[in-house]
Amino acid sequence: ESATAFGYLMSDMWLGEFDCVSPEVFRSVLGERYPAFTKRTQQDAQEFLICVLNELHEALKKVRAQLRRCQGSATGARENRVIASETSIITQLFEGQLSYDITCLECETTTDKPEIFTVLSLPIPSESACSLQDCLRCFFQQDTLTWNNQIHCSWCGTKQDAAVKANITKAPKIIIFHLKRFDCQGNYKKKLLTDICYPLSNLDLSPYSYPSFRRNSKYSLCAVVNHFGFLDGGHYTAFCKHSVTKSWYSFDDSQITAIPNSSVQTAAAYLLFY
């Protein structure tokens, strides 16, 4: 039902019969699964996006059997196993994979922990101004796990401090960055108004990828979600690049206007699609 409503929305948008299209039907259908979005209250665009991606994936997924070679537990011999995996147009376009290299600081043994992602939430390292590359460097920098965050090292047999560093092992066709503007520390909450400079083309992700995964690592911006306002209220707009004409357009409720490339850079950016 949600995929059908989304299909009708796409048809209405691309057929060009209307000056503007309201997604009310799709929103109400999605609200049956996620009631928070039926209320006319301030909601988070990133949370809504994840719900939309999950819902479309569940509606459109296909189960695919994969043959994998696995280590036998008793004999140590390798054996073939058929493992089912789910794929959809959502996973094909948006799914990437990180690998966290975790090194025990006592015995220096390194293990890797894979993690699937569809949206990367990036910290903002400055309150005044920074670049998207600054945010990426902050996300991918090596971190140390101590105290309550220690790992249980299988080699040492005890809890130990560890160094952890993330790398991209599978880059999605479309990568979505969520800029963590809403800072919550206990009861203290605020919105970071940092002006973040992001490129419209040639975003290079190779510094954050394993060498064997660095082909086709440059991305071009295709859409931006902006948030104006503060924690308790605000207004969302979007900039989208036409996939055929390569022109940029601003979507502000029912107002759709063509904008120059120079206007795509904005201090209100909240979600970036490359």
Buried (B, 14 or more C-beta within 10 A) or exposed (E): EBBEBBEBBEEBEEEEEEEEBEBEBBBEBBBEEBEEBEEEEEBBBBEBBBBBBBBBBBBBBEEEEEEEEEEEEEEEEEEEEEEEEEBBEBBEEBBBBBBBBBBBBBEEBEBEEEEEBBBBEBBBBBEEEBBBBBBBBBBBEEBEBEEEEBBEBEEEEEBBBBBBBBBBBBBBEBBBBBBBBBBEEEEEEEBBEBBBEBBBEEBBBBEBBEEEBBEEBEBEBBBBBBBBEEEEEBEBBBBBBEEEEEEBBBBBEEEBEEEEEEEBBBEBBBBBBB
